[in-house]
Amino acid sequence: MKRFVKLVAVVAVILAGSRSVFGGVPFNAIQGEGGVAFNPLAYPAGQNKEKDSSNVFSKPQFGVWYVHLGQADVDWTSIGAAESLFDRVEVSYSYEVAAPKGANIEKSNLGSKVLLVPENAGGHNFIPAVSVGTIWKTASNVGAGSDDSGFDFYGVATKLITQLPKPVLISGGILSTREQVTGVAGENHDRDTTGFGNIDVLPLSNVAVGFEYKQGAEFSHFKNASYWDAHAAWIADKNLTLILAYVNTGDQNSTSEVGLGDGIVLSAQYAF
């Protein structure tokens, strides 16, 4: 389900493809970090916005998601916020509520990201932005045998290619995690390293379309399904973006991995 919500963010990421034109890029992913739906981008949140009078903090940005996974009868909501310091250090937070068949699972995410290499550093337009980050996650009602909190660590590179007929945003990275169903089902005692990636295109100045993929982490007694989504975003104005996505979180009837089926995601992203 979270995957769905993230999809919404992914669409938002598409918008990110034209960073000099659109505000709020990157968007707040489901877990709060600046990125797409369920994957982070290397760009810090709020970097294209005016700073406060101290010239230290960016203006904040917010993201709200609603995900409905019809096959598993799961409703998922998330609200998150993020901003950056000195265009280099991002801080983020999001609060999620997952409702599988009437039960409520609450989850909080506190994230930080550091931009190590700015995009086009040294005037070289082939250099991507490179960042590292971490997310601390804690959830309620995770059940016996799992931890209720844990850390994710990631590294990600993102590049906006403007030399093509239409702007294309490409991003990819690696994730070290203990998450079970993005942490809603708790944190495993083991840790796995997986990959993720995004590609987004801006066919029109105010419309973005794209694809996102996140590899599922595997542990000795728990295997997460991989997530993917296709998304479209409409940039209503310089502050507001609306996103619609189709997400697939794996076969809910599988006996080899944990998935929640497919569904629809809606998101609203606002950057001051």
C-alpha positions in Angstrom: 0.0 0.0 0.0 2.7 2.3 0.9 4.1 1.5 -2.5 0.9 3.1 -3.9 1.4 6.2 -2.0 4.9 6.4 -3.1 3.7 6.1 -6.6 2.0 9.3 -6.1 5.2 10.9 -5.1 6.8 9.4 -8.1 4.5 11.3 -10.4 5.6 14.3 -8.5 9.2 13.4 -9.2 8.4 13.7 -12.9 7.7 17.3 -12.3 11.1 17.5 -10.9 12.4 17.0 -14.4 12.1 20.7 -15.0 13.6 22.0 -11.8 14.2 25.5 -13.2 10.5 25.8 -14.2 8.5 24.1 -11.5 8.5 24.6 -7.8 8.5 22.0 -5.1 10.9 19.5 -6.7 11.7 17.0 -5.4 8.4 16.1 -3.8 7.7 14.5 -0.5 7.7 10.8 -0.8 5.4 8.6 1.3 8.1 8.3 4.0 8.6 12.1 3.9 12.0 12.4 2.1 12.5 14.5 -1.0 11.9 12.1 -3.9 9.2 10.3 -5.8 6.5 8.0 -4.4 8.7 5.4 -2.7 12.2 6.3 -3.8 14.3 9.2 -2.8 16.0 11.6 -5.2 19.4 13.1 -4.7 18.0 16.7 -4.8 17.3 18.2 -1.3 13.8 19.3 -0.7 13.0 23.0 -1.2 16.2 23.8 -2.9 14.5 25.9 -5.7 12.5 28.0 -3.2 13.4 31.3 -1.7 15.0 31.0 1.7 14.1 32.8 4.9 15.7 36.0 6.0 18.7 34.2 7.4 19.4 32.6 4.0 19.8 29.2 5.8 16.4 27.4 5.7 14.4 26.7 2.5 10.7 27.3 2.6 8.8 24.1 3.6 7.0 21.7 1.3 4.2 19.2 2.0 2.8 16.1 0.5 -0.4 14.2 1.1 -1.2 10.7 -0.3 -4.1 8.4 -0.4 -3.6 4.8 -1.6 -6.3 2.2 -2.2 -5.2 -1.4 -2.8 -8.5 -3.0 -3.9 -7.3 -6.6 -4.0 -6.1 -6.6 -0.4 -8.8 -4.1 0.8 -6.2 -1.7 2.2 -6.5 2.0 2.5 -3.3 3.9 3.1 -2.8 7.6 3.9 0.4 9.7 4.5 1.2 13.3 5.2 4.8 14.6 5.2 6.9 17.7 5.2 10.5 18.6 4.4 12.9 21.5 4.1 16.6 21.9 3.6 19.5 23.9 5.2 22.1 25.6 3.1 20.8 23.7 0.0 22.7 20.7 1.3 21.1 19.1 4.3 17.5 17.9 4.1 15.3 17.1 7.1 11.9 15.4 6.7 9.0 13.8 8.6 5.9 11.8 7.6 3.1 10.2 9.4 1.3 7.2 7.9 -1.9 5.3 8.7 -2.5 1.9 7.0 -5.9 0.3 7.4 -5.8 -3.4 6.3 -9.3 -4.8 6.7 -10.4 -2.3 9.4 -7.2 -2.4 11.6 -5.1 0.7 11.9 -1.3 0.6 11.8 0.4 3.9 12.6 3.9 4.7 11.3 6.3 7.6 11.7 9.3 8.4 9.6 12.1 10.8 10.4 14.6 11.4 7.7 17.8 13.3 6.8 19.7 13.6 3.6 23.1 15.2 2.7 23.9 16.4 -0.9 27.5 15.3 -1.5 27.9 16.3 -5.1 25.7 19.0 -6.7 24.3 18.4 -10.2 26.6 19.7 -12.9 29.4 20.3 -10.4 32.3 22.3 -11.7 30.4 23.3 -14.8 30.3 19.7 -16.1 26.8 19.0 -17.4 27.3 15.2 -17.3 27.7 15.0 -13.5 24.6 13.9 -11.5 23.6 15.0 -8.1 24.8 12.5 -5.5 23.4 12.2 -2.0 23.3 9.9 1.0 20.5 9.7 3.6 18.9 7.8 6.4 15.3 7.3 7.6 14.3 6.2 11.1 11.0 4.4 11.1 8.7 3.3 13.9 5.3 1.5 13.7 2.6 0.3 16.0 1.0 -3.2 16.1 3.8 -4.9 14.2 3.3 -8.3 15.9 5.6 -10.7 17.6 8.9 -11.6 16.1 9.6 -8.2 14.5 11.1 -4.9 15.8 8.9 -1.9 15.9 11.6 0.5 14.7 14.7 0.6 12.6 17.0 2.6 10.2 17.2 2.7 6.4 20.4 3.9 4.8 20.6 4.9 1.1 22.8 6.4 -1.6 21.3 7.9 -4.7 22.4 9.7 -7.9 19.9 11.9 -10.0 20.4 13.6 -13.4 18.1 15.8 -15.4 19.0 15.4 -19.1 18.0 18.5 -21.1 19.8 17.7 -24.3 16.9 15.5 -25.6 13.8 16.7 -27.3 12.0 16.6 -24.0 13.5 16.8 -20.5 14.2 13.4 -19.0 14.9 12.7 -15.3 16.9 9.6 -14.4 17.6 8.5 -10.9 18.9 5.3 -9.2 20.4 4.1 -6.0 20.9 1.5 -3.4 19.1 0.9 -0.1 20.2 -0.9 3.1 17.1 -1.8 5.0 15.4 -4.2 7.5 11.8 -3.1 6.5 8.9 -5.5 6.1 6.3 -4.1 3.8 8.1 -0.7 4.1 8.1 -1.0 7.8 4.4 -1.3 8.4 4.8 -4.9 9.2 7.8 -4.1 11.4 11.6 -4.4 11.0 13.4 -7.7 10.4 16.3 -8.7 12.6 18.4 -9.1 9.4 19.4 -6.5 6.9 19.4 -6.6 3.1 20.7 -4.2 0.3 18.5 -3.6 -2.7 18.3 -1.3 -5.7 15.8 1.3 -6.9 15.3 3.6 -9.9 13.1 6.1 -11.6 12.7 7.6 -15.1 10.4 10.5 -15.9 9.6 12.6 -19.0 8.0 16.0 -19.4 6.0 15.7 -22.7 4.3 19.1 -21.9 5.4 22.0 -19.7 2.8 21.2 -17.1 2.5 17.4 -17.4 4.8 14.6 -16.4 4.7 10.9 -16.9 7.1 8.2 -15.6 7.9 4.8 -14.1 9.3 3.8 -10.7 10.8 0.6 -9.4 11.8 -0.6 -6.0 13.4 -4.0 -5.4 12.0 -5.9 -2.5 14.3 -6.8 0.4 14.7 -10.5 1.2 15.4 -12.0 4.6 15.7 -15.6 5.8 12.1 -15.9 6.8 10.5 -12.9 5.0 10.6 -11.7 1.4 9.2 -8.4 0.3 7.7 -8.2 -3.2 9.2 -5.6 -5.5 7.1 -2.5 -6.2 6.6 -0.6 -9.5 4.3 2.1 -10.6 3.3 4.2 -13.6 2.3 7.8 -12.9 1.1 11.1 -14.3 1.3 14.5 -12.7 -0.4 17.8 -13.5 1.4 20.9 -12.4 -1.4 23.2 -11.6 0.8 26.2 -10.7 4.3 26.9 -9.3 3.2 25.7 -5.9 0.6 22.9 -6.4 1.0 19.5 -8.1 -1.6 16.8 -8.4 -0.7 13.2 -9.1 -2.4 10.0 -10.2 -0.7 6.7 -10.3 -1.2 2.9 -10.8 0.9 0.8 -8.5 1.7 -2.9 -8.3 3.0 -4.1 -4.9 3.2 -7.8 -5.8 0.9 -10.8 -5.8 -1.1 -10.9 -2.6 -1.7 -14.6 -3.0 1.9 -15.5 -3.4 3.4 -18.1 -1.0 7.0 -17.0 -1.6 6.8 -13.2 -1.0 4.6 -10.7 0.7 2.6 -8.4 -1.6 -0.5 -6.4 -1.4 -1.7 -6.5 -5.0 -2.4 -3.4 -7.1 -4.3 -0.2 -6.8 -4.7 3.5 -7.4 -2.8 6.4 -5.8 -3.8 10.1 -5.5 -1.5 12.8 -4.2 -1.4 16.5 -3.7 2.0 18.3 -3.3 2.4 21.9 -2.1 5.6 23.9 -2.0 5.6 27.4 -0.5 
